[in-house]
Amino acid sequence: MIFIRRMYLLTPPERRFWTRLKRACFHPAGREARAFRNFSCIFLFVAGLSIFNILRTFYWIPVSLANVGIALGILVALFAFTLVYLNQGLETTSFIVKLSGVTLTTLLAIMGVAGWIVSPAHIADYEPDWPAGRAMRFTPNVSGGYDIAEIPFQFEPTLGRDLQLDDGLQRGCSEGLSFPFRFYGREHHVVYVCNDGVIALGQPVRYREFQYHYGAGVPLLMPLLLDLDPTISPGAIFARQEADRLLVTWEGQRVFRRPELTFTFQALLYSDGRFDFHYVALPETLPYRPNDDPGAAMWAVGAIPGSRRPAPPRASLRDLPLSGGPEGVVQDFHIEFRQHLQLLFAPLAELILGASLFILVGLPLMLQVSLVQPLDALLHGVQRMEAGDYALVVPVQAADEIGFLTRAFNALSAELGDLIHNLEARVAARTAELDAANAHLRAEIVEREQAQAALLEQQRARARLEERDAVARELHDGLGQMMGYINVQAQAAQTLLERGQTEAARSTLNELIPVAQEGHIDIRAHILGLRAQEAPPQDFFGAVQEYVAQFSKRYRIPVTLTVPEPFPEAAFAPAVEEQIMRIIQEGLTNARKHAQARRIEIVFAFIGDWGQVVIVDDGIGFETNTESPLTDHPSPVTAHFGLQMMRERAEQVGGTLEVRSAQGQGTRLLLRFPRFLPTAEDADGARLQSLRLLLVDDHPLFLDGLQNLLTSRGLTVVGTARDGHEALEKTRALRPDVVVLDVHMPQGGGLTALRAIKAEFPEIKVVMLTAAGDDAGLFEAVQSGASGYLLKSLQANRFCRLLIGLMRGDTPLMPGMGERLLAEFARSAAPGEPVPEAVLTPRQLEVLNLVVQGLTYKEVGATLSLSEKTIKYHMGNVLEILGVANRAEAIAYFQKRRK
């Protein structure tokens, strides 16, 4: 838990506990955290080995498999611990220590495997010499013990009653049998027969108690101590009681862990204290396994008086007669088997101990001359070179890998020394090369500036031509048609006067008057440059109907308008409606003037997201001189000014115009266009439009002009104020996102209002406005919490861009103000205290720090996970704030301030 806690604390903080713990386990932060992670895994692995003990306790796996799993697990854990400690330890570990540790671990692994390989044959050599058909009699002697002697074997076939024993805790021993029996000088009247091949006197005993002084102090007769299980045995445990003796028979009993072994033996107790053991049937072979429990094979034979101290002496009951004392006598086959194993493993353990001492002591001494001394000489040379001594030569002691490294190090040291000594000459040569390259670069810059000037002039000329073309379109669509109508009506009036039709001529002239007045107003607007772009009518279909009706009335040409029913309320985008209206006007004018049409038809249709307008007349028509009437390529006809403008208007909204005509067959104009233009608003523009602004200034004209300017660009002005007190009240009521505040105002100046607003609403951004760039309140405004400081003479586009930067967290300042602000900080700072770049945002400072380190914009972007374009944007703001011209000046300025 300590290792896991240290590993967790060394991991950077995360919002969620499990996320931080997962990162600590799979992506540790640094060498120390990685070492704690590895040690934690090793100790958790060792703790997990207890699963083998649990499985063994519930008999789900064999004891041998459990012991093998635990032994191998411990070896793996030790090996892993050695590797982690030597390679990821927090202290410096020498090469010799690592080599010795790895060699010792490998030797221990090899010796362990060797012992594992040779031990089975040695284990198979042990087999207890305890044949069937044998009988022993225990007779009390004068010393308080028993004399043991061989007697003729005799099996009594009358077994008596079945004691109904099993392997459970309740029926592991029989109920007390009343039988007077003097045992080691003490009288006992109750005898308990147990399923484990023993007879207990005075109280029953369980199997686990045999592991503690052979019964934890209970007097025992042990004909053959074994972990027997009557539930899996073909026979049973019987008792036959007579007046002066008690016969107990374990007939056909199998061992719990070795069910292939079957035993049959008898114990005969006499009331005078004597007892006999008769061994009827034993397995032919009794193999012992080192991983088994003691009771899995023959465990012990003997008698114990019940005292825990002193322990009964171990004797061999193979060689009889034998005389025992009052402390009892026991032959323990399990201990004999362990002593048999000791004959093999004691020399192996001595060999391992001797080899370990040699590896820990002798190996380092052997490697000292051949490996450590050459490495120490090379290390000493590296340390001298780090100290500045490049003239040293490390002696090569042998022609091996270390000798090769030594020669390479000597060559590197000599080359590095030559490079340092000749550095000035190399720098001078490189400087000359850079001067030549700079001169060439300046020439290219001049040439490029000239090319840019020529390109700019070409762009201006093109803009003038485009503007001229646009004016021509407007004059043709509006004034051209109006003047054509006036011309036709004037000629008609003249003809009527010549014929004497005065009233008809007067009516015609009356119709001319409003048209001429409208044309006069239109011409004056063009001359003064005050004509504004008219917005398309809200009811587009009504506007088309009204124009068609006026056209038919003026020129007495019937025009049929066909539209689908019902006509959609929002049929087209506003820009599309305007161009369609102009094309219809031009089409009707061409049909009247050039085609001499007597009838015109206009048909609207909708196909999905596309619309279609067909203008058909019955005029004289013309030859298109094209291969196909559906072609979009210009022809002699489409080169006419009116048709060319119609085509351009259609293309402006993503549509097409097709002309189909022939001599004497009229003309058909087919216009196809999208109903709605795709919109792609700039994300920054959308964010600007969501800003809520409060404007504060004591000049009404400037305040109204600023409000109109920002509103026309889509920004939301939630209110205005004339002084500092009103600004604070409006801020409390409206809660704007940004307050644009004049510095100099009556009734609480701008700085006082700034402090009050920021004290009450720290989340609201305040941008100060001033008429002069050298305003003395700049430093005080920034200290009071102003988010920006701008001039009132700032261009509108520039003002909007600075507001976008304010939303991104930048500090909008006019060029040069940042330098003056830093200078003010420098004057107010204490001697030796670094100047804070308070006017730069944390992101701008981060970008500038990386640029100062020599990283390119692309490398800075990769480091901060930003695009190169974003890095250029931030550096552009830094250059403007600091009042420098380029990146090099910004780096020099920053380094100078840091000093």
HUJO-V639572 format. One record per pair of residues at least 24 apart in sequence whose ideal C-beta (glycine too) atoms are under 6 Angstrom apart, sorted by the first residue. I is the first residue (numbers start at 1). J is the second residue. D is the distance in Angstrom with one decimal. If there is no record, write none. Layout:
i=I j=J d=D
i=I j=J d=D
This chain:
i=3 j=36 d=4.8
i=3 j=39 d=5.0
i=3 j=40 d=4.1
i=4 j=40 d=5.0
i=6 j=36 d=4.8
i=7 j=33 d=5.4
i=7 j=36 d=4.0
i=7 j=37 d=5.1
i=35 j=88 d=4.2
i=38 j=84 d=4.5
i=42 j=77 d=5.6
i=42 j=80 d=5.3
i=42 j=81 d=5.3
i=45 j=77 d=5.7
i=46 j=77 d=4.9
i=49 j=73 d=4.4
i=63 j=291 d=5.4
i=63 j=292 d=6.0
i=64 j=291 d=3.8
i=67 j=291 d=4.4
i=79 j=105 d=5.6
i=96 j=364 d=5.0
i=100 j=359 d=5.8
i=100 j=363 d=5.6
i=103 j=359 d=5.3
i=104 j=356 d=5.9
i=104 j=359 d=4.8
i=107 j=355 d=5.6
i=111 j=352 d=4.9
i=115 j=348 d=5.4
i=122 j=344 d=4.6
i=126 j=288 d=5.6
i=126 j=337 d=5.5
i=126 j=340 d=4.4
i=127 j=286 d=5.8
i=128 j=286 d=5.8
i=128 j=298 d=5.7
i=128 j=333 d=4.9
i=129 j=318 d=5.6
i=132 j=279 d=5.5
i=132 j=281 d=5.5
i=132 j=282 d=4.4
i=134 j=279 d=5.0
i=135 j=278 d=4.7
i=136 j=277 d=4.9
i=137 j=276 d=4.9
i=138 j=275 d=5.2
i=139 j=274 d=5.4
i=140 j=273 d=4.7
i=143 j=325 d=5.7
i=144 j=185 d=5.4
i=144 j=326 d=3.6
i=145 j=324 d=4.2
i=145 j=325 d=4.3
i=145 j=326 d=5.2
i=146 j=324 d=5.1
i=147 j=323 d=5.0
i=148 j=320 d=5.7
i=148 j=322 d=4.6
i=149 j=320 d=5.5
i=149 j=321 d=4.2
i=150 j=320 d=4.9
i=155 j=280 d=5.2
i=159 j=238 d=3.8
i=159 j=249 d=4.7
i=160 j=238 d=4.8
i=160 j=239 d=5.2
i=160 j=240 d=2.7
i=162 j=236 d=4.8
i=162 j=238 d=5.8
i=163 j=193 d=5.9
i=163 j=237 d=5.0
i=163 j=239 d=5.6
i=165 j=195 d=4.5
i=165 j=230 d=5.1
i=165 j=237 d=5.0
i=166 j=230 d=5.5
i=166 j=231 d=5.1
i=167 j=229 d=4.5
i=167 j=231 d=5.4
i=172 j=206 d=5.9
i=173 j=204 d=3.6
i=179 j=246 d=4.8
i=180 j=271 d=5.5
i=181 j=269 d=5.7
i=182 j=273 d=4.1
i=183 j=219 d=5.7
i=184 j=305 d=3.8
i=193 j=239 d=5.7
i=193 j=248 d=5.2
i=195 j=228 d=5.4
i=195 j=230 d=5.5
i=196 j=228 d=5.8
i=197 j=223 d=5.8
i=197 j=224 d=4.4
i=197 j=225 d=5.4
i=197 j=226 d=4.7
i=197 j=228 d=5.9
i=197 j=250 d=5.9
i=198 j=222 d=5.0
i=198 j=225 d=5.8
i=213 j=308 d=4.8
i=214 j=304 d=5.4
i=217 j=306 d=5.5
i=217 j=308 d=5.1
i=218 j=306 d=5.8
i=219 j=305 d=5.8
i=219 j=306 d=3.6
i=220 j=304 d=4.8
i=221 j=303 d=5.5
i=222 j=300 d=5.6
i=222 j=301 d=5.8
i=222 j=302 d=5.3
i=223 j=265 d=5.4
i=223 j=267 d=4.5
i=223 j=277 d=4.6
i=224 j=265 d=5.5
i=224 j=301 d=5.9
i=225 j=299 d=4.2
i=225 j=300 d=4.4
i=226 j=255 d=5.9
i=226 j=295 d=5.7
i=227 j=256 d=4.7
i=227 j=295 d=3.1
i=228 j=253 d=4.4
i=229 j=256 d=4.1
i=232 j=259 d=5.6
i=244 j=271 d=4.6
i=245 j=270 d=5.0
i=257 j=296 d=4.2
i=258 j=296 d=5.4
i=288 j=337 d=4.6
i=294 j=334 d=4.3
i=298 j=333 d=4.7
i=299 j=334 d=5.4
i=300 j=330 d=5.4
i=300 j=332 d=4.8
i=301 j=331 d=5.0
i=302 j=329 d=5.0
i=302 j=330 d=3.6
i=302 j=331 d=5.8
i=303 j=328 d=5.6
i=304 j=328 d=4.2
i=374 j=402 d=4.5
i=378 j=406 d=5.5
i=385 j=413 d=5.5
i=390 j=416 d=5.7
i=390 j=417 d=3.1
i=473 j=645 d=5.3
i=477 j=582 d=5.3
i=477 j=585 d=6.0
i=478 j=522 d=6.0
i=479 j=522 d=5.8
i=481 j=589 d=5.2
i=482 j=519 d=4.7
i=486 j=512 d=6.0
i=536 j=574 d=4.9
i=536 j=577 d=4.2
i=536 j=578 d=4.8
i=540 j=577 d=4.7
i=541 j=567 d=4.9
i=551 j=588 d=5.4
i=555 j=592 d=5.5
i=558 j=599 d=5.5
i=559 j=600 d=4.6
i=560 j=601 d=4.5
i=561 j=602 d=5.1
i=562 j=603 d=4.6
i=563 j=604 d=4.4
i=572 j=675 d=5.3
i=573 j=676 d=4.7
i=573 j=677 d=4.8
i=575 j=677 d=5.8
i=576 j=653 d=4.8
i=579 j=649 d=4.5
i=579 j=653 d=5.1
i=582 j=649 d=5.6
i=583 j=646 d=5.0
i=583 j=649 d=5.6
i=586 j=642 d=5.3
i=586 j=646 d=5.2
i=587 j=615 d=4.3
i=587 j=669 d=5.3
i=590 j=642 d=5.4
i=591 j=617 d=4.1
i=591 j=619 d=5.9
i=595 j=619 d=2.5
i=595 j=620 d=5.9
i=595 j=667 d=5.6
i=596 j=620 d=5.6
i=609 j=675 d=5.4
i=610 j=674 d=5.9
i=611 j=673 d=5.7
i=611 j=675 d=5.1
i=612 j=672 d=5.3
i=613 j=671 d=4.4
i=614 j=670 d=5.7
i=615 j=669 d=4.2
i=616 j=668 d=5.0
i=617 j=666 d=5.3
i=617 j=667 d=5.5
i=618 j=666 d=4.7
i=619 j=666 d=5.5
i=621 j=661 d=4.7
i=621 j=662 d=5.2
i=621 j=663 d=5.3
i=621 j=664 d=5.7
i=621 j=665 d=4.9
i=621 j=666 d=5.3
i=621 j=667 d=5.6
i=622 j=661 d=5.3
i=623 j=663 d=6.0
i=624 j=661 d=6.0
i=629 j=660 d=4.3
i=630 j=658 d=5.5
i=684 j=804 d=4.6
i=687 j=807 d=5.7
i=688 j=715 d=6.0
i=689 j=714 d=4.6
i=691 j=737 d=5.1
i=691 j=738 d=6.0
i=692 j=716 d=5.4
i=692 j=718 d=4.8
i=692 j=736 d=4.6
i=692 j=737 d=4.7
i=693 j=717 d=5.0
i=693 j=736 d=6.0
i=693 j=738 d=5.3
i=694 j=719 d=5.3
i=694 j=730 d=5.7
i=694 j=736 d=4.0
i=694 j=739 d=4.8
i=695 j=720 d=4.8
i=695 j=740 d=5.1
i=696 j=721 d=4.4
i=696 j=727 d=4.3
i=696 j=741 d=4.7
i=696 j=742 d=6.0
i=697 j=742 d=4.3
i=698 j=722 d=5.5
i=698 j=745 d=4.6
i=709 j=796 d=5.5
i=723 j=747 d=4.1
i=724 j=748 d=2.9
i=724 j=752 d=5.5
i=724 j=753 d=3.4
i=727 j=753 d=4.8
i=728 j=756 d=5.1
i=731 j=757 d=5.4
i=738 j=765 d=4.9
i=739 j=766 d=4.8
i=740 j=767 d=5.2
i=741 j=766 d=5.7
i=741 j=768 d=5.7
i=742 j=769 d=5.1
i=743 j=768 d=5.5
i=743 j=770 d=4.6
i=743 j=777 d=5.3
i=751 j=777 d=5.8
i=754 j=784 d=5.1
i=754 j=786 d=6.0
i=755 j=784 d=5.1
i=758 j=785 d=3.9
i=779 j=824 d=4.1
i=788 j=812 d=3.7
i=789 j=813 d=5.5
i=789 j=817 d=5.9
i=790 j=814 d=6.0
i=809 j=841 d=5.2
i=810 j=841 d=5.4
i=810 j=877 d=5.4
i=811 j=839 d=5.5
i=811 j=841 d=6.0
i=813 j=881 d=5.0
i=815 j=880 d=4.9
i=815 j=883 d=5.5
i=816 j=883 d=4.1
i=818 j=881 d=3.4
i=818 j=882 d=4.8
i=818 j=883 d=5.8
i=819 j=882 d=5.7
i=819 j=883 d=3.9
i=835 j=897 d=5.2
i=839 j=881 d=5.6
i=844 j=874 d=5.5
i=844 j=878 d=5.2
i=847 j=874 d=4.7
i=848 j=878 d=5.6
i=848 j=894 d=6.0
i=852 j=891 d=5.2
i=852 j=894 d=5.5
